[in-house]
Amino acid sequence: MTAPSSGPDASRSAGAAPLGHLIRAGYALGGDEGCIADARRCALAFLAQAEVDYPVSVSARARDLTQLVVSELVTNACKYAPGPVLVELGITARFVDVVVWDSDPLVPAARAADPGRIGQHGLEIVKAVSQALLVEQEPVGKRITARIALSDATAGSV
């Protein structure tokens, strides 16, 4: 994992994650054993640092859901895409955005619920706990963005 880069969100290219982040951090993961746990730890550290540096409050639910979303998206990227995985976290006053980029151009789709199916529920889970989910094809691979409410009160609105 490379060191995070962070700072105010000054400008972004079209099609990228939403503007207005107070702080962002990015991490490159090699896809090796332990990178999923590393990604979860980085997400928690990011949320804790955001609370120290900015006027945001992150509920326990938001911490848990952020770890879950990071875990599911990074797991899928490591499992199905060759090469590195990039994780970007951004926080606003109301939401945390989790962005995962991988090199596989195949756009995943949440499958219909099937209690008999073993595995392959990750995107369904992410979709269920996120306020918004966006999948974008990139020149190389794809970018998946999940938006999670920071407070329980915001969880019902976007």
SVG drawing of the C-alpha trace seen along z (x, -y; Angstrom):
<svg xmlns="http://www.w3.org/2000/svg" viewBox="-35 -24 39 47">
<polyline fill="none" stroke="black" stroke-width="0.4" points="0.0,0.0 1.3,-3.4 1.1,-6.4 -2.2,-8.3 -2.6,-11.6 -5.1,-14.0 -6.3,-17.6 -9.2,-19.8 -11.0,-18.9 -10.1,-21.8 -11.0,-20.3 -11.9,-17.0 -12.3,-15.9 -15.7,-15.2 -17.1,-11.8 -15.1,-11.6 -16.4,-11.5 -18.5,-14.4 -17.0,-17.8 -17.2,-19.3 -15.1,-16.9 -13.5,-18.4 -10.7,-15.9 -9.7,-13.0 -7.2,-10.2 -6.0,-7.7 -4.4,-4.3 -2.9,-1.9 -3.2,1.8 -1.1,4.6 -3.8,7.2 -1.7,9.3 -2.8,11.2 -3.8,8.7 -4.6,5.8 -8.4,6.0 -7.7,5.7 -5.2,2.8 -7.9,1.1 -10.4,1.3 -7.8,0.0 -7.0,-2.9 -10.7,-3.7 -11.1,-3.9 -8.0,-6.0 -9.3,-8.4 -12.7,-8.8 -11.0,-9.4 -8.6,-12.0 -11.5,-13.7 -13.3,-14.1 -10.2,-15.6 -9.5,-18.0 -12.9,-19.0 -16.4,-19.7 -17.8,-16.3 -19.2,-13.7 -19.1,-10.0 -21.6,-7.7 -20.7,-4.2 -23.0,-2.9 -21.2,-5.0 -17.8,-3.6 -19.1,0.0 -20.7,-0.5 -17.6,-2.2 -15.5,0.7 -18.0,3.1 -18.2,1.3 -14.4,1.0 -14.1,4.7 -16.7,5.8 -15.4,3.6 -11.7,4.3 -12.4,8.1 -14.2,8.0 -11.5,6.0 -8.7,8.4 -10.7,11.4 -11.8,10.5 -9.3,7.9 -5.6,8.3 -3.2,5.7 -3.4,3.0 -6.5,1.7 -6.9,-2.0 -9.1,-3.2 -10.1,-6.8 -12.0,-8.1 -13.7,-11.5 -15.8,-13.1 -18.3,-15.9 -20.3,-17.3 -22.9,-14.6 -21.4,-11.7 -18.3,-9.6 -17.6,-8.4 -15.7,-5.2 -14.2,-4.9 -12.5,-1.7 -10.8,-1.4 -9.6,1.8 -8.3,2.8 -11.2,5.1 -13.4,3.3 -16.4,5.7 -19.1,3.7 -20.6,5.7 -24.3,5.9 -26.1,6.7 -27.8,10.1 -31.3,10.9 -31.6,12.1 -31.1,15.9 -30.8,17.3 -29.5,20.5 -26.5,18.8 -23.2,19.1 -21.1,16.0 -21.3,13.3 -23.5,11.0 -20.9,8.2 -22.4,5.7 -25.9,6.5 -24.7,5.7 -23.0,2.5 -26.1,1.3 -28.3,2.1 -26.2,0.0 -25.2,-2.9 -27.1,-6.1 -25.9,-6.0 -23.9,-3.6 -22.2,-4.6 -20.3,-2.3 -18.3,-3.9 -16.2,-2.4 -12.8,-4.1 -10.2,-4.0 -8.6,-1.2 -11.0,0.8 -13.8,-0.6 -14.5,-2.9 -17.1,-2.1 -18.3,-4.8 -20.5,-4.2 -21.8,-7.0 -22.5,-6.4 -24.3,-8.7 -22.2,-9.9 -25.1,-10.2 -28.1,-7.9 -30.4,-10.9 -28.9,-11.4 -29.2,-7.7 -32.6,-8.1 -31.7,-11.1 -29.2,-12.0"/>
</svg>
